[in-house]
């Protein structure tokens, strides 16, 4: 038998902690995606200031919303986390390229850590795949 078929059940406290931790970046990214679809002036100005044309804002909103929805679907959550990691890596690279503040560079990294940390707590298969050593 492989180790994936012998996964110990996840405690209720761990699952709820994982859900709460996962909800924080998911809510932020859902709001961010919706704001990119609505395109209020501050969003347009910030995006253009980062070097992107206004014409890509809606597409970026669709991408972040699609990735976040995948992350929120339990059976697709690992795929969503992988895609969001790529999206957030692009955010880090963008802020480094334009000489952004320390916070603007680190914030997407923190979101990525919350995404994977929450998923790790609520997904026994992920914990079996990447066990923490004592």
DSSP file (Angstrom, degrees, kcal/mol; ACC not computed):
  #  RESIDUE AA STRUCTURE BP1 BP2  ACC     N-H-->O    O-->H-N    N-H-->O    O-->H-N    TCO  KAPPA ALPHA  PHI   PSI    X-CA   Y-CA   Z-CA
    1    1 A X              0   0    0      0, 0.0     2,-0.1     0, 0.0     5,-0.0   0.000 360.0 360.0 360.0 140.1    0.0    0.0    0.0
    2    2 A X    >   -     0   0    0      1,-0.1     3,-1.2     3,-0.0     4,-0.3  -0.450 360.0-110.5 -82.7 162.9    1.2    3.5   -0.8
    3    3 A X  G >  S+     0   0    0      1,-0.3     3,-0.9     2,-0.2    -1,-0.1   0.710 111.1  67.6 -67.1 -20.8    1.4    6.1    2.0
    4    4 A X  G >  S+     0   0    0      1,-0.2     3,-0.7     2,-0.1    -1,-0.3   0.772  95.8  54.6 -72.5 -24.3   -1.5    8.2    0.5
    5    5 A X  G <  S+     0   0    0     -3,-1.2    -1,-0.2     1,-0.2    -2,-0.2   0.560 105.1  55.4 -84.4  -6.2   -4.0    5.4    1.3
    6    6 A X  G <  S+     0   0    0     -3,-0.9     2,-0.3    -4,-0.3    -1,-0.2  -0.137  73.8 148.2-115.5  36.0   -3.0    5.4    5.0
    7    7 A X    <   -     0   0    0     -3,-0.7   118,-0.1     1,-0.1     3,-0.1  -0.560  47.2-123.8 -78.1 130.6   -3.5    9.1    5.7
    8    8 A X        -     0   0    0     -2,-0.3    -1,-0.1   116,-0.1    -2,-0.0  -0.395  35.4 -96.2 -69.6 148.0   -4.6    9.8    9.3
    9    9 A X        -     0   0    0      1,-0.1     2,-0.4    -2,-0.1    -1,-0.1  -0.279  38.3-115.5 -64.0 153.4   -7.8   11.8    9.7
   10   10 A X        -     0   0    0    112,-0.1    -1,-0.1    -3,-0.1   112,-0.0  -0.743  28.6-115.9 -91.8 134.9   -7.6   15.5   10.2
   11   11 A X     >  -     0   0    0     -2,-0.4     4,-2.3     1,-0.1     5,-0.2  -0.338  19.8-122.0 -67.2 151.7   -8.7   17.0   13.5
   12   12 A X  H  > S+     0   0    0      1,-0.2     4,-2.6     2,-0.2     5,-0.2   0.885 113.0  53.2 -61.5 -39.6  -11.7   19.4   13.4
   13   13 A X  H  > S+     0   0    0      1,-0.2     4,-2.5     2,-0.2    -1,-0.2   0.909 109.5  48.3 -63.0 -41.4   -9.7   22.1   15.0
   14   14 A X  H  > S+     0   0    0      2,-0.2     4,-2.5     1,-0.2    -2,-0.2   0.908 111.7  49.5 -66.4 -41.5   -6.9   21.8   12.3
   15   15 A X  H  X S+     0   0    0     -4,-2.3     4,-2.4     2,-0.2    -2,-0.2   0.932 113.5  45.7 -63.1 -45.3   -9.5   21.8    9.5
   16   16 A X  H  X S+     0   0    0     -4,-2.6     4,-2.5     2,-0.2    -2,-0.2   0.885 111.7  51.3 -68.1 -37.3  -11.2   24.9   10.9
   17   17 A X  H  X S+     0   0    0     -4,-2.5     4,-2.7    -5,-0.2     5,-0.2   0.927 111.7  48.7 -61.4 -43.4   -7.9   26.7   11.4
   18   18 A X  H  X S+     0   0    0     -4,-2.5     4,-2.4     1,-0.2    -2,-0.2   0.891 110.6  50.3 -62.9 -40.4   -6.9   25.8    7.8
   19   19 A X  H  X S+     0   0    0     -4,-2.4     4,-2.0     2,-0.2    -1,-0.2   0.916 112.6  46.1 -64.1 -43.4  -10.3   27.2    6.6
   20   20 A X  H  X S+     0   0    0     -4,-2.5     4,-1.3     2,-0.2    -2,-0.2   0.935 114.4  46.8 -66.1 -45.9   -9.9   30.4    8.5
   21   21 A X  H  X S+     0   0    0     -4,-2.7     4,-0.8     1,-0.2     3,-0.2   0.886 114.1  49.1 -63.7 -37.7   -6.3   30.9    7.4
   22   22 A X  H  X S+     0   0    0     -4,-2.4     4,-1.6    -5,-0.2    -1,-0.2   0.839 104.9  59.3 -68.6 -33.2   -7.3   30.1    3.8
   23   23 A X  H  X S+     0   0    0     -4,-2.0     4,-2.9     1,-0.2     5,-0.3   0.830  94.8  64.8 -67.1 -32.1  -10.2   32.5    3.9
   24   24 A X  H  X S+     0   0    0     -4,-1.3     4,-1.8    -3,-0.2    -1,-0.2   0.966 110.2  32.6 -61.1 -57.1   -8.0   35.5    4.6
   25   25 A X  H  X S+     0   0    0     -4,-0.8     4,-2.8     1,-0.2     5,-0.2   0.869 117.5  57.6 -68.4 -32.0   -6.0   35.6    1.3
   26   26 A X  H  X S+     0   0    0     -4,-1.6     4,-2.5     2,-0.2    -2,-0.2   0.930 107.3  46.8 -62.9 -44.4   -9.0   34.3   -0.6
   27   27 A X  H  X S+     0   0    0     -4,-2.9     4,-2.3     2,-0.2     5,-0.2   0.922 113.3  49.1 -63.0 -43.6  -11.2   37.2    0.5
   28   28 A X  H  X S+     0   0    0     -4,-1.8     4,-2.6    -5,-0.3    -2,-0.2   0.939 113.6  45.9 -60.1 -46.6   -8.5   39.7   -0.3
   29   29 A X  H  X S+     0   0    0     -4,-2.8     4,-2.6     2,-0.2    -2,-0.2   0.846 110.7  52.9 -68.9 -33.9   -7.9   38.2   -3.8
   30   30 A X  H  X S+     0   0    0     -4,-2.5     4,-2.4    -5,-0.2    -1,-0.2   0.929 112.3  45.1 -64.8 -44.3  -11.6   38.0   -4.5
   31   31 A X  H  X S+     0   0    0     -4,-2.3     4,-2.6     2,-0.2    -2,-0.2   0.919 113.0  51.2 -63.8 -43.1  -12.0   41.7   -3.7
   32   32 A X  H  X S+     0   0    0     -4,-2.6     4,-1.7    -5,-0.2    -2,-0.2   0.918 111.2  48.0 -59.9 -44.2   -8.9   42.5   -5.8
   33   33 A X  H  X S+     0   0    0     -4,-2.6     4,-1.4     2,-0.2    -2,-0.2   0.911 112.0  48.2 -63.9 -43.2  -10.3   40.5   -8.7
   34   34 A X  H  X S+     0   0    0     -4,-2.4     4,-2.4     1,-0.2     3,-0.2   0.903 109.3  53.5 -64.5 -40.8  -13.7   42.2   -8.5
   35   35 A X  H  X>S+     0   0    0     -4,-2.6     4,-2.5     1,-0.2     5,-0.6   0.854 106.0  53.7 -63.2 -33.1  -12.0   45.7   -8.3
   36   36 A X  H  <5S+     0   0    0     -4,-1.7    -1,-0.2     2,-0.2    -2,-0.2   0.827 110.1  47.5 -70.0 -30.0  -10.1   44.9  -11.4
   37   37 A X  H  <5S+     0   0    0     -4,-1.4    -2,-0.2    -3,-0.2    -1,-0.2   0.879 116.0  43.3 -74.5 -38.1  -13.4   44.1  -13.2
   38   38 A X  H  <5S-     0   0    0     -4,-2.4    -2,-0.2    -5,-0.1    -3,-0.2   0.826  93.8-156.4 -76.3 -33.4  -15.1   47.3  -11.9
   39   39 A X  T  <5 -     0   0    0     -4,-2.5    -3,-0.1    -5,-0.2    -4,-0.1   0.922  11.3-170.2  58.1  55.4  -11.9   49.4  -12.7
   40   40 A X    >>< -     0   0    0     -5,-0.6     4,-2.0     1,-0.1     3,-0.8  -0.367  39.3 -99.6 -67.2 159.5  -12.3   52.3  -10.3
   41   41 A X  H 3> S+     0   0    0      1,-0.3     4,-3.0     2,-0.2     5,-0.2   0.848 120.7  55.1 -51.8 -44.5   -9.9   55.2  -10.9
   42   42 A X  H 3> S+     0   0    0      1,-0.2     4,-2.3     2,-0.2    -1,-0.3   0.878 109.2  48.5 -61.1 -34.9   -7.4   54.2   -8.1
   43   43 A X  H <> S+     0   0    0     -3,-0.8     4,-2.3     2,-0.2    -1,-0.2   0.923 113.2  46.7 -68.9 -43.8   -7.1   50.7   -9.5
   44   44 A X  H  X S+     0   0    0     -4,-2.0     4,-2.5     2,-0.2     5,-0.2   0.936 113.9  48.3 -62.5 -46.6   -6.5   52.0  -13.0
   45   45 A X  H  X S+     0   0    0     -4,-3.0     4,-2.3     1,-0.2    -2,-0.2   0.917 112.9  47.4 -61.4 -44.4   -3.9   54.5  -11.8
   46   46 A X  H  X S+     0   0    0     -4,-2.3     4,-1.3    -5,-0.2    -1,-0.2   0.899 112.8  48.9 -65.5 -40.7   -2.1   52.0   -9.6
   47   47 A X  H  <>S+     0   0    0     -4,-2.3     5,-2.0     2,-0.2     3,-0.2   0.918 113.2  45.9 -66.4 -43.5   -1.9   49.4  -12.5
   48   48 A X  H ><5S+     0   0    0     -4,-2.5     3,-1.7     1,-0.2    -1,-0.2   0.887 108.7  56.6 -66.0 -38.8   -0.7   52.0  -15.0
   49   49 A X  H 3<5S+     0   0    0     -4,-2.3    -1,-0.2     1,-0.3    -2,-0.2   0.805 102.6  56.7 -62.5 -28.9    1.9   53.2  -12.4
   50   50 A X  T 3<5S-     0   0    0     -4,-1.3    -1,-0.3    -3,-0.2    -2,-0.2   0.491 127.5-100.4 -81.4  -2.6    3.2   49.6  -12.2
   51   51 A X  T < 5S+     0   0    0     -3,-1.7     2,-0.4     1,-0.3    -3,-0.2   0.572  82.1 124.9  99.5   9.9    3.8   49.7  -16.0
   52   52 A X      < -     0   0    0     -5,-2.0    -1,-0.3     2,-0.0    -2,-0.1  -0.815  61.0-116.6-102.4 142.7    0.8   47.8  -17.2
   53   53 A X    >   -     0   0    0     -2,-0.4     3,-1.8     1,-0.1     4,-0.3  -0.432  24.3-117.4 -73.0 152.7   -1.6   49.2  -19.8
   54   54 A X  G >  S+     0   0    0      1,-0.3     3,-1.5     2,-0.2     4,-0.4   0.800 108.7  73.2 -57.5 -28.8   -5.2   49.8  -18.8
   55   55 A X  G 3  S+     0   0    0      1,-0.3     4,-0.3     2,-0.1    -1,-0.3   0.645  93.4  52.6 -64.7 -15.3   -6.3   47.2  -21.4
   56   56 A X  G <> S+     0   0    0     -3,-1.8     4,-2.4     1,-0.1    -1,-0.3   0.509  82.7  89.8 -97.7  -4.4   -5.0   44.3  -19.3
   57   57 A X  H <> S+     0   0    0     -3,-1.5     4,-2.2    -4,-0.3     5,-0.1   0.924  88.1  46.0 -62.8 -47.1   -6.8   45.1  -16.0
   58   58 A X  H  > S+     0   0    0     -4,-0.4     4,-2.4     1,-0.2    -1,-0.2   0.912 112.4  51.7 -63.2 -41.6  -10.0   43.1  -16.7
   59   59 A X  H  > S+     0   0    0     -4,-0.3     4,-2.4     1,-0.2    -1,-0.2   0.909 109.3  50.3 -61.5 -41.5   -7.9   40.1  -17.9
   60   60 A X  H  X S+     0   0    0     -4,-2.4     4,-2.6     1,-0.2     5,-0.2   0.899 109.7  51.8 -62.2 -39.6   -5.9   40.2  -14.7
   61   61 A X  H  X S+     0   0    0     -4,-2.2     4,-2.3    -5,-0.2    -2,-0.2   0.907 109.6  48.5 -62.6 -42.3   -9.1   40.4  -12.7
   62   62 A X  H  X S+     0   0    0     -4,-2.4     4,-2.7     2,-0.2     5,-0.2   0.912 112.1  50.0 -64.1 -42.4  -10.5   37.3  -14.5
   63   63 A X  H  X S+     0   0    0     -4,-2.4     4,-2.6     2,-0.2     5,-0.2   0.950 112.7  44.6 -62.3 -50.1   -7.3   35.4  -13.9
   64   64 A X  H  X S+     0   0    0     -4,-2.6     4,-2.1     1,-0.2    -1,-0.2   0.881 115.0  49.1 -66.5 -36.2   -7.1   36.1  -10.2
   65   65 A X  H  X S+     0   0    0     -4,-2.3     4,-2.6    -5,-0.2    -1,-0.2   0.932 112.1  48.0 -66.5 -44.4  -10.8   35.4   -9.7
   66   66 A X  H  X S+     0   0    0     -4,-2.7     4,-2.2     1,-0.2    -2,-0.2   0.924 113.8  46.8 -62.3 -44.6  -10.5   32.1  -11.6
   67   67 A X  H  X S+     0   0    0     -4,-2.6     4,-2.1    -5,-0.2    17,-0.2   0.899 113.4  48.9 -64.3 -40.2   -7.4   31.0   -9.7
   68   68 A X  H  X S+     0   0    0     -4,-2.1     4,-1.7    -5,-0.2    -2,-0.2   0.898 109.2  51.7 -68.6 -40.1   -9.0   32.0   -6.4
   69   69 A X  H  X S+     0   0    0     -4,-2.6     4,-0.9     2,-0.2    -1,-0.2   0.923 109.5  50.6 -61.9 -42.8  -12.3   30.1   -7.2
   70   70 A X  H >< S+     0   0    0     -4,-2.2     3,-0.8     1,-0.2    10,-0.3   0.915 108.2  53.1 -58.7 -42.2  -10.2   27.0   -8.0
   71   71 A X  H 3< S+     0   0    0     -4,-2.1    -1,-0.2     1,-0.2    -2,-0.2   0.838 107.1  52.2 -61.5 -33.4   -8.4   27.4   -4.6
   72   72 A X  H 3< S+     0   0    0     -4,-1.7     2,-0.7    -3,-0.2    -1,-0.2   0.641  90.3  85.6 -80.8 -14.6  -11.8   27.5   -2.8
   73   73 A X  S XX S-     0   0    0     -4,-0.9     3,-1.7    -3,-0.8     4,-0.8  -0.797  77.8-142.6 -87.5 116.1  -13.0   24.3   -4.4
   74   74 A X  G >4 S+     0   0    0     -2,-0.7     3,-0.8     1,-0.3     4,-0.3   0.850  98.1  48.3 -50.8 -42.9  -11.7   21.4   -2.2
   75   75 A X  G 34 S+     0   0    0      1,-0.2    -1,-0.3     2,-0.1     4,-0.1   0.712 122.0  35.7 -72.7 -17.8  -10.9   19.0   -5.1
   76   76 A X  G <> S+     0   0    0     -3,-1.7     4,-2.5    -6,-0.3    -1,-0.2   0.265  85.1 107.4-113.9   8.8   -9.1   21.8   -7.1
   77   77 A X  H <X S+     0   0    0     -3,-0.8     4,-2.5    -4,-0.8     5,-0.2   0.838  77.2  51.5 -64.6 -35.5   -7.5   23.6   -4.2
   78   78 A X  H  > S+     0   0    0     -4,-0.3     4,-2.4     2,-0.2    -1,-0.2   0.933 111.7  47.6 -67.6 -43.0   -3.9   22.5   -4.9
   79   79 A X  H  > S+     0   0    0      1,-0.2     4,-2.6     2,-0.2    -2,-0.2   0.931 112.6  49.9 -60.4 -44.9   -4.2   23.5   -8.5
   80   80 A X  H  X S+     0   0    0     -4,-2.5     4,-2.7   -10,-0.3    -9,-0.2   0.898 110.2  50.2 -59.8 -41.4   -5.6   26.9   -7.4
   81   81 A X  H  X S+     0   0    0     -4,-2.5     4,-2.0     2,-0.2    -1,-0.2   0.898 110.6  49.5 -65.0 -40.2   -2.7   27.3   -4.9
   82   82 A X  H  X S+     0   0    0     -4,-2.4     4,-1.7     2,-0.2    -2,-0.2   0.935 113.7  45.5 -63.1 -46.4   -0.2   26.6   -7.6
   83   83 A X  H  X S+     0   0    0     -4,-2.6     4,-2.2     1,-0.2    -2,-0.2   0.897 112.5  50.4 -65.8 -40.4   -1.7   29.1  -10.0
   84   84 A X  H  X S+     0   0    0     -4,-2.7     4,-3.0     1,-0.2     5,-0.2   0.853 105.3  57.9 -66.2 -33.3   -2.1   31.7   -7.3
   85   85 A X  H  X S+     0   0    0     -4,-2.0     4,-2.1     2,-0.2    -1,-0.2   0.919 108.3  46.2 -60.9 -42.8    1.6   31.2   -6.4
   86   86 A X  H  X S+     0   0    0     -4,-1.7     4,-1.8     2,-0.2    -2,-0.2   0.921 112.8  49.6 -63.9 -44.3    2.5   32.0  -10.0
   87   87 A X  H  X S+     0   0    0     -4,-2.2     4,-1.5     1,-0.2    -2,-0.2   0.930 113.2  45.9 -60.3 -46.4    0.2   35.1  -10.0
   88   88 A X  H  X S+     0   0    0     -4,-3.0     4,-2.4     1,-0.2    -1,-0.2   0.830 107.1  58.3 -69.4 -31.4    1.7   36.3   -6.7
   89   89 A X  H  X S+     0   0    0     -4,-2.1     4,-2.5    -5,-0.2    -1,-0.2   0.882 105.0  51.5 -62.1 -37.8    5.2   35.7   -8.0
   90   90 A X  H  X S+     0   0    0     -4,-1.8     4,-2.4     2,-0.2    -2,-0.2   0.865 107.7  52.4 -65.0 -36.0    4.4   38.1  -10.8
   91   91 A X  H  X S+     0   0    0     -4,-1.5     4,-2.3     2,-0.2    -2,-0.2   0.919 109.7  48.4 -65.8 -42.9    3.2   40.6   -8.3
   92   92 A X  H  X S+     0   0    0     -4,-2.4     4,-2.4     1,-0.2     5,-0.2   0.946 112.6  48.3 -60.7 -48.1    6.5   40.4   -6.4
   93   93 A X  H  X S+     0   0    0     -4,-2.5     4,-2.5     1,-0.2    -2,-0.2   0.895 110.6  51.8 -61.0 -40.5    8.5   40.7   -9.6
   94   94 A X  H  X S+     0   0    0     -4,-2.4     4,-2.0     1,-0.2    -1,-0.2   0.936 111.4  45.9 -61.6 -46.9    6.5   43.7  -10.7
   95   95 A X  H  <>S+     0   0    0     -4,-2.3     5,-3.7     1,-0.2     4,-0.3   0.854 113.2  49.5 -68.8 -34.0    7.0   45.5   -7.4
   96   96 A X  H ><5S+     0   0    0     -4,-2.4     3,-1.1     3,-0.2    -1,-0.2   0.926 109.6  53.0 -66.2 -43.3   10.7   44.7   -7.4
   97   97 A X  H 3<5S+     0   0    0     -4,-2.5    -2,-0.2     1,-0.3    -1,-0.2   0.869 113.1  42.2 -60.6 -39.5   11.0   46.0  -11.0
   98   98 A X  T 3<5S-     0   0    0     -4,-2.0    -1,-0.3    -5,-0.2    -2,-0.2   0.420 116.9-110.2 -90.7   3.4    9.4   49.3  -10.2
   99   99 A X  T < 5 -     0   0    0     -3,-1.1    -3,-0.2    -4,-0.3    -2,-0.1   0.896  52.4-176.5  72.9  39.3   11.3   49.8   -6.9
  100  100 A X      < -     0   0    0     -5,-3.7    -1,-0.1    -6,-0.1     5,-0.0  -0.091  31.2 -82.9 -66.1 168.2    8.3   49.3   -4.7
  101  101 A X     >  -     0   0    0      1,-0.1     4,-1.5     4,-0.0     5,-0.2  -0.177  41.1-104.7 -66.5 163.4    8.3   49.6   -1.0
  102  102 A X  H  > S+     0   0    0      1,-0.2     4,-2.5     2,-0.2     3,-0.4   0.918 122.3  51.0 -54.6 -45.7    9.3   46.7    1.2
  103  103 A X  H  > S+     0   0    0      1,-0.2     4,-2.9     2,-0.2    -1,-0.2   0.902 105.8  53.7 -62.4 -42.1    5.7   46.1    2.1
  104  104 A X  H  4 S+     0   0    0      1,-0.2     4,-0.5     2,-0.2    -1,-0.2   0.794 113.9  43.5 -66.6 -25.9    4.5   46.0   -1.5
  105  105 A X  H  X S+     0   0    0     -4,-1.5     4,-0.5    -3,-0.4    -1,-0.2   0.871 119.2  41.5 -81.2 -40.4    7.2   43.3   -2.2
  106  106 A X  H  X S+     0   0    0     -4,-2.5     4,-2.3    -5,-0.2     3,-0.4   0.793  98.3  74.1 -81.0 -29.3    6.6   41.2    0.9
  107  107 A X  H  X S+     0   0    0     -4,-2.9     4,-2.4     1,-0.3    -1,-0.2   0.896  96.2  48.3 -56.9 -45.8    2.8   41.4    0.9
  108  108 A X  H  > S+     0   0    0     -4,-0.5     4,-2.2     1,-0.2    -1,-0.3   0.850 110.6  53.5 -63.7 -30.1    2.3   38.9   -2.0
  109  109 A X  H  X S+     0   0    0     -4,-0.5     4,-2.2    -3,-0.4    -2,-0.2   0.914 108.2  49.3 -66.8 -42.0    4.8   36.6   -0.3
  110  110 A X  H  X S+     0   0    0     -4,-2.3     4,-2.4     2,-0.2    -2,-0.2   0.917 109.7  51.8 -62.5 -43.4    2.7   36.7    2.9
  111  111 A X  H  X S+     0   0    0     -4,-2.4     4,-2.6     1,-0.2    -2,-0.2   0.925 109.7  50.1 -58.5 -43.9   -0.5   36.0    0.9
  112  112 A X  H  X S+     0   0    0     -4,-2.2     4,-2.5     1,-0.2     5,-0.3   0.889 109.2  51.1 -62.0 -39.6    1.3   33.0   -0.7
  113  113 A X  H  X S+     0   0    0     -4,-2.2     4,-2.7     1,-0.2    -1,-0.2   0.899 111.4  47.5 -64.7 -40.4    2.3   31.7    2.8
  114  114 A X  H  X S+     0   0    0     -4,-2.4     4,-2.7     2,-0.2     5,-0.3   0.902 110.5  53.0 -66.3 -40.5   -1.2   32.0    4.0
  115  115 A X  H  X S+     0   0    0     -4,-2.6     4,-1.8    -5,-0.2    -2,-0.2   0.956 117.6  35.9 -58.5 -52.0   -2.6   30.2    0.9
  116  116 A X  H  X S+     0   0    0     -4,-2.5     4,-2.6     2,-0.2    -2,-0.2   0.865 116.8  53.5 -73.6 -35.7   -0.2   27.3    1.4
  117  117 A X  H  X S+     0   0    0     -4,-2.7     4,-2.0    -5,-0.3    -2,-0.2   0.928 111.2  45.4 -64.1 -45.1   -0.4   27.3    5.2
  118  118 A X  H  X S+     0   0    0     -4,-2.7     4,-1.6    -5,-0.2    -2,-0.2   0.913 114.7  48.0 -64.0 -42.2   -4.1   27.1    5.2
  119  119 A X  H  X S+     0   0    0     -4,-1.8     4,-1.4    -5,-0.3    -2,-0.2   0.897 109.0  54.5 -64.5 -40.2   -4.2   24.4    2.6
  120  120 A X  H  < S+     0   0    0     -4,-2.6     7,-0.2     1,-0.2     3,-0.2   0.895 108.9  48.2 -60.6 -41.4   -1.6   22.4    4.5
  121  121 A X  H  < S+     0   0    0     -4,-2.0    -1,-0.2     1,-0.2    -2,-0.2   0.848 118.6  38.5 -69.3 -33.3   -3.7   22.5    7.7
  122  122 A X  H  < S+     0   0    0     -4,-1.6     2,-0.6    -5,-0.1    -1,-0.2   0.520 105.9  69.7 -98.2  -4.5   -6.9   21.4    6.0
  123  123 A X     X  -     0   0    0     -4,-1.4     4,-1.8    -3,-0.2     3,-0.2  -0.898  52.3-173.7-122.8 105.3   -5.5   18.8    3.5
  124  124 A X  H  > S+     0   0    0     -2,-0.6     4,-2.1     1,-0.2     5,-0.2   0.835  87.5  57.4 -64.3 -33.7   -4.1   15.6    4.9
  125  125 A X  H  > S+     0   0    0      2,-0.2     4,-2.0     1,-0.2    -1,-0.2   0.890 105.9  49.4 -66.2 -37.9   -2.9   14.5    1.4
  126  126 A X  H  > S+     0   0    0      2,-0.2     4,-2.4     1,-0.2    -1,-0.2   0.905 110.4  50.8 -65.9 -40.6   -0.7   17.6    1.1
  127  127 A X  H  < S+     0   0    0     -4,-1.8    -2,-0.2    -7,-0.2    -1,-0.2   0.860 110.5  49.6 -64.8 -34.6    0.7   17.0    4.6
  128  128 A X  H  < S+     0   0    0     -4,-2.1     3,-0.5     1,-0.2    -1,-0.2   0.868 112.4  47.8 -70.0 -35.5    1.5   13.4    3.6
  129  129 A X  H  < S+     0   0    0     -4,-2.0     2,-0.3     1,-0.3    -2,-0.2   0.868 127.0  26.3 -71.3 -37.6    3.2   14.7    0.4
  130  130 A X  S  < S-     0   0    0     -4,-2.4    -1,-0.3    -5,-0.1     2,-0.1  -0.693  84.2-172.6-127.3  76.9    5.2   17.3    2.3
  131  131 A X        -     0   0    0     -3,-0.5     2,-0.4    -2,-0.3    -3,-0.1  -0.450  22.8-126.1 -74.6 143.4    5.7   16.1    5.9
  132  132 A X        -     0   0    0     -2,-0.1     2,-0.3    -5,-0.1    -1,-0.1  -0.715  27.3-132.2 -82.9 138.1    7.2   18.5    8.5
  133  133 A X              0   0    0     -2,-0.4    -1,-0.0     1,-0.1     0, 0.0  -0.654 360.0 360.0 -93.5 147.4   10.2   16.9   10.2
  134  134 A X              0   0    0     -2,-0.3    -1,-0.1     0, 0.0    -2,-0.0   0.425 360.0 360.0 -90.6 360.0   10.6   16.9   14.0
